[in-house]
């Protein structure tokens, strides 16, 4: 299926699977149960994060999107001048993100990468901006992000996480506030979705 969203810099188009639920019935059932194909949905958090990213100039900034799914925030960052790497643990997600970037005539590098094996991402750190949308829905994700994010940015960088107030978001924010220099939560156009902006990681203090 095809759609489009409006950003500060105009509209971007995208394609996504017609039926995300159908992706559950693939050969690797055990993996699908552990990691459902959430990437295939158009999530409001990703739209709002892309909109926020498009409001700024990221000329020549190194930008990383974690769990990119369809890649909309990554595309927004590329349109704003960023040098962007979009990553996801799902090869199917990466394929859709790459097609969406190409259809919008921007260069977005893509890579399959798991947060449990992030060596390739850390090797290219520091990133100026790290993006993630609606990823605080499981304890595993919260724990992995708290460990990974400080290794991806330095004191000049930031991590932006769009979240629809998932139950575990408070736990994540409490832990982040205890170690990061600044954790700012800003509203979006949708009242239930907020963007948490983390700066000053523990390693930089």
C-alpha positions in Angstrom: 0.0 0.0 0.0 1.1 3.6 -0.6 0.6 6.8 1.4 2.2 10.1 2.2 2.7 12.5 5.1 3.3 16.2 5.3 6.5 17.6 6.8 8.0 21.0 7.2 9.8 20.5 3.9 6.9 19.2 1.9 5.3 15.8 1.5 7.0 12.5 1.4 5.6 9.3 0.0 6.0 5.8 1.3 4.9 2.2 0.7 4.1 -0.4 3.4 2.8 -4.0 3.5 -1.0 -4.2 3.0 -1.5 -6.6 5.9 1.2 -6.6 8.7 -0.6 -9.3 10.6 0.0 -11.7 7.7 3.7 -11.4 8.2 3.4 -13.3 11.4 2.8 -16.5 9.4 6.2 -16.8 8.0 8.7 -19.7 8.3 10.5 -18.4 11.4 7.6 -18.6 13.8 9.7 -18.5 16.9 11.4 -15.3 15.9 8.1 -13.7 14.9 6.8 -14.4 18.4 9.8 -12.7 20.0 9.9 -9.8 17.5 6.5 -9.3 15.9 6.5 -7.3 12.6 5.6 -4.0 14.2 7.8 -2.3 11.5 5.2 -2.9 8.9 2.7 -0.5 10.5 2.6 3.2 10.0 2.9 4.3 13.6 1.8 7.9 14.6 5.0 8.2 16.7 7.1 7.8 13.5 5.1 10.4 11.7 5.5 12.9 14.6 9.2 12.2 14.9 9.7 12.7 11.2 7.8 16.0 11.5 9.9 17.2 14.4 13.1 16.2 12.6 12.1 18.1 9.5 11.8 21.3 11.4 15.6 21.6 11.8 18.6 21.8 9.5 20.8 18.7 9.8 23.3 19.6 7.1 26.1 17.1 7.1 25.1 15.7 10.5 25.6 12.0 11.1 22.1 10.7 11.9 21.2 7.1 13.0 17.7 5.7 13.2 17.1 2.6 15.4 14.3 0.3 14.6 13.6 2.3 11.5 10.6 0.3 10.2 9.4 2.2 7.1 12.1 4.8 7.5 10.1 8.0 7.7 12.3 9.8 10.3 15.4 8.7 8.5 14.0 10.1 5.2 13.1 13.4 7.0 16.6 13.7 8.3 18.1 13.1 4.9 15.8 15.7 3.3 17.1 18.1 5.9 20.7 17.5 4.9 21.7 14.7 7.2 24.1 11.8 6.4 21.7 9.0 7.5 21.9 5.4 8.5 18.6 3.6 9.0 18.8 0.3 10.9 16.3 -2.4 11.9 16.6 -6.0 13.0 14.3 -7.0 10.2 15.7 -7.3 6.7 12.1 -6.8 5.3 11.9 -3.4 7.2 15.3 -2.4 5.7 14.0 -3.3 2.2 10.9 -1.1 2.6 13.0 1.8 4.1 15.4 1.7 1.2 12.6 1.8 -1.4 10.9 4.7 0.5 14.1 6.6 0.6 14.8 6.1 -3.1 11.2 7.1 -4.1 11.8 10.4 -2.2 15.1 10.9 -4.0 17.3 11.0 -0.9 20.3 8.9 0.0 19.7 6.8 3.2 22.2 4.1 4.0 20.5 1.0 5.5 21.7 -1.9 7.6 20.3 -4.9 9.4 21.3 -4.6 13.0 20.2 -5.9 16.3 20.4 -3.8 19.5 22.0 -6.9 21.2 24.8 -6.8 18.7 25.4 -3.1 18.1 29.2 -3.2 17.5 28.9 -1.8 13.9 26.9 1.2 15.2 29.2 1.9 18.1 32.2 1.7 15.8 30.8 4.7 13.8 29.9 6.8 16.8 29.5 9.5 17.8 26.3 10.3 16.0 25.0 13.8 16.0 21.4 12.6 16.3 20.0 9.2 17.2 16.3 8.6 16.4 13.8 6.0 17.5 10.0 5.9 17.6 7.6 3.9 19.7 10.3 1.5 21.0 9.5 1.6 24.8 6.9 -1.1 24.6 8.9 -4.0 26.2 11.4 -4.4 29.1 14.0 -5.8 26.8 13.9 -2.7 24.6 14.1 -0.4 27.6 17.1 -2.2 29.1 18.9 -2.4 25.7 18.3 1.3 24.9 19.5 2.5 28.3 22.7 0.6 27.7 23.2 1.4 24.0 22.3 5.1 23.7 25.2 6.5 25.8 27.6 4.6 23.5 26.2 6.2 20.4 26.4 9.9 21.1 28.9 12.2 22.8 28.3 15.5 24.6 27.5 17.2 21.3 24.9 14.7 20.2 21.3 13.9 21.2 18.9 11.0 21.1 15.3 11.7 20.2 12.7 9.1 21.1 9.0 9.5 20.1 6.7 7.7 22.5 2.9 7.4 22.9 3.2 7.2 26.7 3.8 3.5 26.8 3.6 2.1 30.4 7.4 1.5 30.5 8.3 5.0 29.4 8.3 6.3 32.9 10.9 3.7 33.9 13.0 4.6 30.9 12.8 8.3 31.7 13.6 7.9 35.4 16.7 5.9 34.6 17.8 8.4 31.9 17.3 11.4 34.1 19.6 9.7 36.7 22.5 9.6 34.4 22.1 11.9 31.4 22.7 15.7 31.8 19.4 16.7 30.2 16.2 14.8 29.5 13.6 17.1 27.9 10.1 16.0 26.9 8.3 18.0 24.3 4.8 17.8 22.9 3.9 17.0 19.3 0.8 17.7 17.2 -0.9 14.6 18.8 -1.6 15.0 22.5 -0.7 11.4 23.4 2.7 11.4 21.6 5.7 13.1 23.1 9.4 13.3 22.1 12.0 12.7 24.7 15.3 14.5 23.9 18.3 13.1 25.7 21.6 15.1 25.7 24.8 14.8 27.8 25.2 11.0 28.0 26.9 9.4 31.1 30.1 8.6 29.2 30.5 12.3 28.4 30.2 13.5 32.0 
